[in-house]
Amino acid sequence: MTEDIRNRFIITADDYGIRQTAEPILRLVHEGKVDRVAVLIHYVSLDQARALLASGVKIDLHLELIGVLRSGDKVKESPLWRGINFFMRYATGLLTTKQVETEWNDQIRRFRELFGRLPDGLNSHEHLHFFPDFSRVFIALTKRYQITYVRFSRRGMLLSQNFTLIGKILSFLWKRTAHLYRTETFATSDYLVSLDWISDFEAFSREMPTGTVELVVHLEREEDYRTMLEYF
């Protein structure tokens, strides 16, 4: 991969703290292969926080609703089950925007307590902030705490190679919520893609559109880790 193409990627490693994610993420951070790390604040130990701070990498808060939804803590979980579980809880009032605001606000405060400062950016586990009602909460919190970088993308998802169910849903939600971000001044990438949406990374890197691409990786997945070692 040429230096020009590498510089167009914003590589973000998700889920820092949960399961066995900290070790592979820190290893690739120190090798210069990861630009940002998304932290699950309820799962991060003090030692893990200190190690991440010492690395100098950009540290984002990965907002989540694992406890509320009672899902999302496994490496691989059925997208169909996650979707049904989410919409059932939302439709029946077990999940409300007020509940989400309270939980996410608490996570930002917990991040500040543990890391001694606010996060460099905000995103969310399973991209929950793409849901329209939650997007409004997400934007309000970003403005309240003056966070400068968000995961959204100005031009949308890159899904041409592998249209997964999750990718289709996110592309639809992006179109429904894009207008909420257009008037804001947050920094973000031009495009967004998750490594597990890409079936042929070499072909993808050759055909990238003009602009920056936030590439989301999950380094406890063997296939993501191998790809990062091979191409970066």
N, C-alpha and C positions, 0 to 999 in steps of 0.2 A: 504494500500500500504506500502510495506516495505521501510525502509530508503535507502536500496541499489538501488531499482528501482527508487525511487524519485530522487536520486542523478544522475541517468542516463538521466533524463529529463532536458532540457534547456527550460523553459517555458517562452515564449515571448508573451506579450499582445500587439496586434496591434491597430493602429488607434487612439492613444492618442491625444486628443484635439478636434476631430471632433464629432459632435452630443453630446451624453451624455456619452462619454467614460471615461472621467477623473475620475469621482467619483468611479465607480466600480473597475477600474484599481488600483487607489491609495489604496483603501480598501484592496485588495488582496495582493498588494505589502507589506503593513504594516503587513499583516498576514503571510508573508514569502512564499506565494504561487506562486509568479511571480519572475522570475530571471532577465528578461530584458523587457524593454518597448520600443515599436517602435512609434516614434513621427511623426505626420503629421505637419510639421513646420509652414505651412501657417494658421493653425487652432488653434495653441496653444497660450493662453494668457500668460502674464508675471507671473501672480499668479500661473497658472498651471505649468509653467516651474520651478518656485521657489519651489513649493510643490514636484515636481519630484526630483529635485536636493537634497532637504532636506531628501528624503527617503533613499538615498544611493544606489538605484537600478541602474543596468547598463542601460544606455540610448542610444538607437539606433535611427538613422534617417531613417524614412520610406519614401523613395523617391517616388514622385507621379507625375502624369500627368493629374490630374483631370481637371484643367482649359483647357489644350490643347485638351484632348479627350472629354470634356464635359460629362463625365460619371465617376462613381466610388465613388460618394459621398453618395450613399444610402446604407443602411444596406443590403438589398437584391435586387439584380438587375440581370436580365436574363443573364446567361453566354453566351448564343447564341447571344444576342444583343451586349454585350460587345465585343465579338470576331469579329462580323461583323463590328462594329463601328471602332475597332482598325485597322483591315486589310484594310478597305476602306480608312481610313485616311493615312495609311502608303503607300498603293499602289498609291494613287493619289498625294502624295507629301505634304499633309497637316501635316504630322508628319515625321520629319527627324531626323537622328542621331545627327546632329548638334544642332537642336532645343532641343533635349533631353539632350545633354551635357550642353548646356547653362542653361536650367531650373534646372537640378540637381546640377550643380555647384553653382547656386544662392541659392538653398535650403541649401547646406552645409554652405555657408557663413552666411545665415540667422540664421541657428542653432548656429553658433559660436557667433553671435551677441546677441542672446537671452539667451543662456545658459552660455556664457562666456568661452566656450571651444569647442573642436571638439567632435563629437559623439563617443561613445564606439564601435559602430558597424554600418554597413549599411545593409539595405534590401530595398524592394520596395513594394508599394501598388499594389495589384493584381499580384505580382511576375513579374513585367514588366522587371526586369533585367535578367530574364531567356531567353528573346528573344535574339537570337544570336548577332545582331548588337548592341543592347543595353547592352549586357553583356560586350562587349569590352569597351564601355563608362564607365560602372559601375566599371570594374577592373581598368581602367586608373584613375578614380577619387579616388578609394580606395588607390591606390599607391601614388597618388599626395598628398593626405592628411594624409597618413600613418595611415589609419584606420586598426585596428588589427583583427576585427571580421566581418565576412560576413555571410549572410544566403545563403547557397547553399547546403551543405552536400557532404561528400566524397563518399558515397555509393548510394545515390539516394533517391527517394520518398518511403514512406511506404503507399501502396495503396491496400493491400490485402483484406481489409474488405469492402470497399465502393468505387468502382471505379466511382467517379463523373467525369463529363465532364472536369472540371477544372483540376482534378487530372491527367487524361489521357493526357491532353495537356501539363501540367507541366512535367510529366514524359518523354514525347517525347522531350521537349525542353531541359531538363536536359541532356539527352543523346547527344543532338546536341552541347551543350556548355561545357560539363564536361572537355574536353581537354584544354579549356582556363584557367581552375583553377588548373589543376594538377601541373603545374610548379610554382605556387604561394605559398607564405608562410602564407597566411591569416589563422587565426583560424576559424573553422566552426565545425558543428556537423557531426556525421557519417551519420545520417538519418534526413529527414525532413517530418513532417506530420502536417496537420491542423486538429484541433479538429472536425471540421464539416465533415471531411472525414471518421470519425470513427463511426460506427454504434453501437458497443458494447465496451465501454471503458474498462470494467473489463476484458473481454476476450483479448483485445489488450494488456493490461499491463502484462498479464500472458504470452503472446506469443512474447514479444518484442525480436528482435534479439540482439546480443551482440553489445555494442557500445552506444554512446550518441545519443539522439533523441531530436531535436528541435521541440517542440510542440507549434504551433501557435494557440492562442486563441483570440476570439473577445468577450470581456466580456459584451458588451451591448446586446449580444444575450442571451436570457434567458437560452437556453439549454446549452450554453458554461459555463455560470456562475454557473448553478446548478451542472454541472459535476465537476467544480473546487472545489466547496464547498464539494461535496460528496467524492471525491477521493484524494484531496490534503489537 
